[in-house]
């Protein structure tokens, strides 16, 4: 039997989801639970430079930036947002800096 990853969310992700609209938020949450809950390495891609150690998942025009804790079998979702002007990556960088994610 394959392991199931536990999903944790940064406190600000609730506001991120509200900002993208109810319909998109439901789609993103469903994708997070099904894909990242099952195999976050298979479905996400690693980020580089200032966000090395984090990964991204694309859901339409929305990006989910997350970190894996392999020993604890956890996925920590850092930020959810539109990619426009790399805003989602800037937000992830700010949250990583403040939280030492």
N, C-alpha and C positions, 0 to 999 in steps of 0.2 A: 504494500500500500504506500502511495506517495505521501510525503509530508504536506501539510497545509500550513501556509504562512499566515502568521497573525499580523493584521493591519493596524497600525497606530497612526494618528494624525496630529500634526502640529496644530496648536490651538487656533491659529489664524486661517486654517483651511476652511473653516465654516464660513468665514467672510468671503474667501475666494470663491467658494461654490455659489454663494448668494449673488455674487457679481456676474456670474456667467449665465444666470437664468435657471429656472426650475427644471426645464426639460433637459438642457445640457448637463446640469448637475446630476440628475438621475442617471443619465447615460454614462457619465464619467464614474460615478460611484459603482455602478454595475460592472463597468470594465475593470476598475480597480479590484473589486472583490473577485471577479472571475479570473482575470489574467494574472494580476500580481499575487492574489491569494494562492494560485496554483503553482506558478513558476515565474517569479519576477525577473530572473536572469534571461529567460527565453524571450519574453515579450518586451523588455525594456532595453535601452541602449545606454552604454556608459557615457558620461559627460567628461570633459577634459578641462584643462587650465585651472581656473579658480574654483571650479565645481568638481574637480576630480574626486572620486569616491562616491559621487552621486550618480543616479541614473535617471533617464527620462522615458516616459511612455507617451506616445501620441494617440490622442482620441479626437479625430477630426482636426479642427484648428486649435484644440486645447492641448496643453502639455501638463503632464503630472511629473513633478520632480520628486524623487524619493531616494532613500538610503536603505541598504540591506544590512541587517544584523544576522549574519549566518549562524552564529553559535546559538542565538536565541530564537532563530527561525522567525524573525520579525521584519516587516517592511514599515519604514517610517516615512510617511508622505509629508514632504516639506512644504510644497506649494502646488497649487492648481491654478492655471490661467491661460489666457491667450498668448500666443507667441509674439504678437505684434511688437515690433521694436525691441525684441528681447526682454520685454518687461518681466516675464515670468522668471527668466534666469537672473535678472537683477534682484528680484524679490527673493529668490532662493539664496543668492549670495548674501543678502542682508540678513536673512534668517539664520543662515549657517554661521555668519560672523557673530551675531548676538547670542545664539544658543549653543555655539560650539557643537553643532549637530554632528 
